[in-house]
Amino acid sequence: MKKFLAIVAIAAFMTSCNNASTTETTPVDSVATPTATTASTDSAKVTVAADSASKLATEATKTIDSANKAVDKATDKIKDASKQLKEGADKAKDAVKH
């Protein structure tokens, strides 16, 4: 991953330092002027994006909650196993003493 990031950084640096002249001309007629339709479309896109982000956040919260429950269950099982192990060790210690 470090190599990949280094390659990307070098490529970006070399691209930004490129001396080649690349000027693009666009005809004035092809430039679109913003209208109320594009504004409403943009606000609709923002609303959809916000809804999607909200849904993703809800799903992430559910996933985190279920992961926390699984960790809690595993912790309880480990505690039970350690108690049993300690009890077994205490019994073995008592058996050796007698």
C-alpha positions in Angstrom: 0.0 0.0 0.0 2.9 2.4 0.8 4.4 1.7 -2.6 1.0 2.4 -4.3 0.7 5.7 -2.5 4.2 6.7 -3.4 3.5 5.9 -7.1 0.3 7.9 -7.0 2.1 10.8 -5.4 4.9 10.7 -7.9 2.4 10.5 -10.8 0.5 13.5 -9.4 3.6 15.5 -9.0 4.8 14.7 -12.5 1.4 15.5 -14.0 1.3 18.9 -12.2 4.8 19.7 -13.4 4.0 18.9 -17.0 5.1 21.7 -19.3 3.0 20.6 -22.2 0.6 23.3 -23.3 -2.9 21.9 -23.3 -5.4 24.7 -23.8 -9.0 23.6 -24.5 -11.3 26.0 -26.1 -15.0 25.7 -25.8 -17.4 27.5 -28.0 -19.5 30.1 -26.2 -22.7 28.5 -27.6 -22.0 25.2 -25.8 -21.7 26.7 -22.3 -24.9 26.0 -20.4 -26.3 28.7 -18.2 -27.8 27.6 -14.9 -31.6 27.6 -14.8 -34.2 26.9 -12.2 -34.4 23.3 -13.6 -30.8 22.6 -12.8 -31.2 24.2 -9.4 -34.1 22.0 -8.6 -32.3 19.0 -10.0 -29.3 19.8 -7.8 -31.4 20.1 -4.7 -33.1 16.8 -5.5 -29.6 15.2 -5.8 -28.6 16.7 -2.5 -31.8 15.3 -0.9 -31.2 11.9 -2.4 -27.6 11.9 -1.2 -28.7 13.0 2.3 -31.3 10.2 2.4 -28.7 7.7 1.3 -26.3 8.9 3.9 -28.9 8.7 6.6 -29.8 5.1 5.6 -26.1 4.2 5.6 -25.7 5.7 9.0 -28.6 3.7 10.3 -27.3 0.5 8.8 -23.9 1.2 10.3 -25.4 1.8 13.7 -27.3 -1.5 13.5 -24.1 -3.3 12.4 -22.1 -1.8 15.3 -24.8 -2.7 17.8 -24.9 -6.3 16.6 -21.1 -6.5 16.7 -21.1 -5.1 20.3 -23.6 -7.8 21.3 -21.4 -10.5 19.7 -18.4 -9.1 21.6 -20.4 -9.1 24.8 -21.5 -12.7 24.3 -17.9 -13.8 23.6 -16.7 -11.9 26.7 -19.2 -13.7 28.9 -18.2 -17.0 27.5 -14.5 -16.3 28.1 -15.3 -15.2 31.7 -17.3 -18.5 32.3 -14.5 -20.5 30.8 -11.9 -18.8 33.0 -14.0 -19.4 36.1 -14.2 -23.1 35.2 -10.5 -23.2 34.6 -9.8 -21.6 37.9 -12.1 -24.0 39.7 -10.4 -26.9 38.0 -7.0 -25.6 39.0 -8.1 -25.1 42.6 -9.5 -28.6 42.7 -6.2 -30.0 41.3 -4.3 -27.9 43.8 -6.4 -29.2 46.7 -6.0 -32.8 45.4 -2.2 -32.5 45.4 -2.2 -31.1 48.9 -4.1 -34.1 50.3 
